[in-house]
C-alpha cells in the first residue's frame, strides 16, 4: 500500500449513496413537520391575542328616568376577559341622581363581606341585612361593621345615557 495513494483517495469528494440521500430526506421531513406543528404552538403560547381593546364604559340606562335622591338598581352587561376567554356578565349598580344633577353608581356589594344590600325607602338608607351595616344615600357608613364607604363605579353621561366605567374602591376607614 502506498501512503500517498491513501491520502489522495481520502481527499476525493464523498460519494452520495442512496442510503445517505434517504437519511437526509427523512431528517429534512422531520424538521418541516416539527416546524409546522411547533411554530403555531409557540405563537399561541407566547404571543398575546390580537383582540380589539374594547372600551371599559358600558351603557347602563337612561338618566332622564331617574328621580332626584331616589336610588334605582340598574342592570347592564359587561365583557370580562380571562386570558383568551371573553365572557359577558350581567352586573348591577345602585344609581342615585343627586340634587346637583350629578349621577353616582354604587357597586352592589357591602364593603364588609361583599353581601348584597338594598335601599330602604322608609329609613332613607342602604341596608345590608347580613350584618346590619347601614349606608347613607352618599354611600357613607352610618352604622355596622362595614369598614369603609360603598365602592363606586366611574360614571359619565353621554346625551341621555348613563355610561358606567371601572369600579373604584372607596378609600380609608370610617370614624
TORKOL-4160 file (C-alpha; in steps of 0.2 Angstrom, whole numbers, padded with zeros to 4 digits, m for minus):
175
<pt num="1" X="0000" Y="0000" Z="0000"/>
<pt num="2" X="0006" Y="0017" Z="m0005"/>
<pt num="3" X="0003" Y="0030" Z="0009"/>
<pt num="4" X="0002" Y="0044" Z="m0005"/>
<pt num="5" X="m0012" Y="0035" Z="m0013"/>
<pt num="6" X="m0022" Y="0033" Z="0003"/>
<pt num="7" X="m0021" Y="0051" Z="0006"/>
<pt num="8" X="m0026" Y="0056" Z="m0011"/>
<pt num="9" X="m0041" Y="0044" Z="m0010"/>
<pt num="10" X="m0046" Y="0052" Z="0006"/>
<pt num="11" X="m0046" Y="0069" Z="m0001"/>
<pt num="12" X="m0059" Y="0064" Z="m0015"/>
<pt num="13" X="m0077" Y="0071" Z="m0014"/>
<pt num="14" X="m0088" Y="0059" Z="m0004"/>
<pt num="15" X="m0099" Y="0049" Z="m0014"/>
<pt num="16" X="m0118" Y="0051" Z="m0011"/>
<pt num="17" X="m0126" Y="0034" Z="m0009"/>
<pt num="18" X="m0144" Y="0031" Z="m0010"/>
<pt num="19" X="m0144" Y="0027" Z="0009"/>
<pt num="20" X="m0137" Y="0044" Z="0014"/>
<pt num="21" X="m0149" Y="0053" Z="0002"/>
<pt num="22" X="m0164" Y="0045" Z="0011"/>
<pt num="23" X="m0157" Y="0049" Z="0028"/>
<pt num="24" X="m0155" Y="0067" Z="0024"/>
<pt num="25" X="m0173" Y="0067" Z="0016"/>
<pt num="26" X="m0180" Y="0059" Z="0032"/>
<pt num="27" X="m0172" Y="0072" Z="0044"/>
<pt num="28" X="m0177" Y="0086" Z="0032"/>
<pt num="29" X="m0196" Y="0080" Z="0033"/>
<pt num="30" X="m0195" Y="0078" Z="0052"/>
<pt num="31" X="m0188" Y="0096" Z="0053"/>
<pt num="32" X="m0203" Y="0103" Z="0042"/>
<pt num="33" X="m0216" Y="0093" Z="0052"/>
<pt num="34" X="m0208" Y="0099" Z="0068"/>
<pt num="35" X="m0209" Y="0117" Z="0062"/>
<pt num="36" X="m0226" Y="0115" Z="0055"/>
<pt num="37" X="m0233" Y="0109" Z="0072"/>
<pt num="38" X="m0221" Y="0118" Z="0084"/>
<pt num="39" X="m0222" Y="0136" Z="0077"/>
<pt num="40" X="m0241" Y="0138" Z="0079"/>
<pt num="41" X="m0240" Y="0131" Z="0097"/>
<pt num="42" X="m0226" Y="0143" Z="0101"/>
<pt num="43" X="m0236" Y="0158" Z="0094"/>
<pt num="44" X="m0251" Y="0153" Z="0104"/>
<pt num="45" X="m0242" Y="0152" Z="0120"/>
<pt num="46" X="m0231" Y="0167" Z="0119"/>
<pt num="47" X="m0239" Y="0180" Z="0108"/>
<pt num="48" X="m0254" Y="0188" Z="0116"/>
<pt num="49" X="m0271" Y="0188" Z="0107"/>
<pt num="50" X="m0274" Y="0202" Z="0095"/>
<pt num="51" X="m0291" Y="0206" Z="0102"/>
<pt num="52" X="m0298" Y="0223" Z="0100"/>
<pt num="53" X="m0297" Y="0233" Z="0116"/>
<pt num="54" X="m0315" Y="0237" Z="0119"/>
<pt num="55" X="m0320" Y="0252" Z="0130"/>
<pt num="56" X="m0322" Y="0249" Z="0148"/>
<pt num="57" X="m0338" Y="0260" Z="0148"/>
<pt num="58" X="m0354" Y="0251" Z="0147"/>
<pt num="59" X="m0372" Y="0259" Z="0144"/>
<pt num="60" X="m0382" Y="0256" Z="0160"/>
<pt num="61" X="m0398" Y="0265" Z="0155"/>
<pt num="62" X="m0407" Y="0282" Z="0153"/>
<pt num="63" X="m0404" Y="0295" Z="0166"/>
<pt num="64" X="m0420" Y="0305" Z="0162"/>
<pt num="65" X="m0430" Y="0291" Z="0171"/>
<pt num="66" X="m0420" Y="0294" Z="0187"/>
<pt num="67" X="m0429" Y="0304" Z="0201"/>
<pt num="68" X="m0418" Y="0315" Z="0212"/>
<pt num="69" X="m0412" Y="0306" Z="0228"/>
<pt num="70" X="m0421" Y="0290" Z="0224"/>
<pt num="71" X="m0409" Y="0276" Z="0221"/>
<pt num="72" X="m0413" Y="0264" Z="0207"/>
<pt num="73" X="m0405" Y="0247" Z="0204"/>
<pt num="74" X="m0399" Y="0246" Z="0186"/>
<pt num="75" X="m0394" Y="0231" Z="0176"/>
<pt num="76" X="m0381" Y="0231" Z="0162"/>
<pt num="77" X="m0370" Y="0219" Z="0153"/>
<pt num="78" X="m0351" Y="0219" Z="0154"/>
<pt num="79" X="m0337" Y="0209" Z="0145"/>
<pt num="80" X="m0324" Y="0201" Z="0156"/>
<pt num="81" X="m0308" Y="0195" Z="0148"/>
<pt num="82" X="m0299" Y="0180" Z="0156"/>
<pt num="83" X="m0284" Y="0176" Z="0146"/>
<pt num="84" X="m0291" Y="0171" Z="0129"/>
<pt num="85" X="m0308" Y="0169" Z="0135"/>
<pt num="86" X="m0321" Y="0183" Z="0134"/>
<pt num="87" X="m0337" Y="0181" Z="0144"/>
<pt num="88" X="m0352" Y="0193" Z="0145"/>
<pt num="89" X="m0358" Y="0195" Z="0163"/>
<pt num="90" X="m0374" Y="0203" Z="0170"/>
<pt num="91" X="m0370" Y="0217" Z="0183"/>
<pt num="92" X="m0380" Y="0229" Z="0193"/>
<pt num="93" X="m0377" Y="0246" Z="0201"/>
<pt num="94" X="m0387" Y="0256" Z="0213"/>
<pt num="95" X="m0388" Y="0273" Z="0204"/>
<pt num="96" X="m0393" Y="0289" Z="0213"/>
<pt num="97" X="m0396" Y="0306" Z="0205"/>
<pt num="98" X="m0390" Y="0319" Z="0217"/>
<pt num="99" X="m0399" Y="0336" Z="0218"/>
<pt num="100" X="m0384" Y="0344" Z="0209"/>
<pt num="101" X="m0388" Y="0333" Z="0194"/>
<pt num="102" X="m0373" Y="0323" Z="0197"/>
<pt num="103" X="m0376" Y="0304" Z="0195"/>
<pt num="104" X="m0367" Y="0291" Z="0206"/>
<pt num="105" X="m0367" Y="0272" Z="0204"/>
<pt num="106" X="m0363" Y="0261" Z="0218"/>
<pt num="107" X="m0357" Y="0243" Z="0217"/>
<pt num="108" X="m0370" Y="0231" Z="0223"/>
<pt num="109" X="m0359" Y="0223" Z="0237"/>
<pt num="110" X="m0357" Y="0228" Z="0255"/>
<pt num="111" X="m0339" Y="0233" Z="0259"/>
<pt num="112" X="m0339" Y="0222" Z="0275"/>
<pt num="113" X="m0340" Y="0204" Z="0267"/>
<pt num="114" X="m0347" Y="0208" Z="0250"/>
<pt num="115" X="m0366" Y="0204" Z="0254"/>
<pt num="116" X="m0380" Y="0211" Z="0243"/>
<pt num="117" X="m0388" Y="0227" Z="0251"/>
<pt num="118" X="m0404" Y="0235" Z="0247"/>
<pt num="119" X="m0412" Y="0253" Z="0248"/>
<pt num="120" X="m0425" Y="0255" Z="0262"/>
<pt num="121" X="m0436" Y="0269" Z="0256"/>
<pt num="122" X="m0444" Y="0271" Z="0274"/>
<pt num="123" X="m0427" Y="0274" Z="0283"/>
<pt num="124" X="m0419" Y="0283" Z="0268"/>
<pt num="125" X="m0403" Y="0272" Z="0269"/>
<pt num="126" X="m0395" Y="0257" Z="0261"/>
<pt num="127" X="m0396" Y="0242" Z="0272"/>
<pt num="128" X="m0385" Y="0226" Z="0272"/>
<pt num="129" X="m0396" Y="0213" Z="0281"/>
<pt num="130" X="m0382" Y="0200" Z="0284"/>
<pt num="131" X="m0373" Y="0210" Z="0297"/>
<pt num="132" X="m0384" Y="0226" Z="0299"/>
<pt num="133" X="m0372" Y="0239" Z="0290"/>
<pt num="134" X="m0381" Y="0255" Z="0286"/>
<pt num="135" X="m0376" Y="0267" Z="0272"/>
<pt num="136" X="m0382" Y="0284" Z="0268"/>
<pt num="137" X="m0388" Y="0289" Z="0251"/>
<pt num="138" X="m0370" Y="0297" Z="0248"/>
<pt num="139" X="m0363" Y="0279" Z="0252"/>
<pt num="140" X="m0355" Y="0284" Z="0269"/>
<pt num="141" X="m0356" Y="0271" Z="0283"/>
<pt num="142" X="m0369" Y="0276" Z="0296"/>
<pt num="143" X="m0368" Y="0260" Z="0307"/>
<pt num="144" X="m0362" Y="0242" Z="0307"/>
<pt num="145" X="m0346" Y="0233" Z="0304"/>
<pt num="146" X="m0343" Y="0239" Z="0286"/>
<pt num="147" X="m0325" Y="0246" Z="0287"/>
<pt num="148" X="m0327" Y="0259" Z="0273"/>
<pt num="149" X="m0340" Y="0268" Z="0262"/>
<pt num="150" X="m0348" Y="0259" Z="0247"/>
<pt num="151" X="m0337" Y="0257" Z="0231"/>
<pt num="152" X="m0342" Y="0267" Z="0216"/>
<pt num="153" X="m0341" Y="0265" Z="0198"/>
<pt num="154" X="m0335" Y="0279" Z="0187"/>
<pt num="155" X="m0349" Y="0287" Z="0178"/>
<pt num="156" X="m0351" Y="0298" Z="0163"/>
<pt num="157" X="m0367" Y="0305" Z="0154"/>
<pt num="158" X="m0367" Y="0304" Z="0135"/>
<pt num="159" X="m0383" Y="0313" Z="0130"/>
<pt num="160" X="m0397" Y="0304" Z="0139"/>
<pt num="161" X="m0387" Y="0288" Z="0143"/>
<pt num="162" X="m0378" Y="0284" Z="0158"/>
<pt num="163" X="m0361" Y="0276" Z="0155"/>
<pt num="164" X="m0353" Y="0265" Z="0169"/>
<pt num="165" X="m0334" Y="0263" Z="0169"/>
<pt num="166" X="m0322" Y="0254" Z="0180"/>
<pt num="167" X="m0325" Y="0251" Z="0199"/>
<pt num="168" X="m0316" Y="0261" Z="0211"/>
<pt num="169" X="m0314" Y="0256" Z="0229"/>
<pt num="170" X="m0318" Y="0268" Z="0242"/>
<pt num="171" X="m0303" Y="0274" Z="0252"/>
<pt num="172" X="m0300" Y="0273" Z="0271"/>
<pt num="173" X="m0309" Y="0269" Z="0287"/>
<pt num="174" X="m0324" Y="0277" Z="0294"/>
<pt num="175" X="m0324" Y="0285" Z="0311"/>
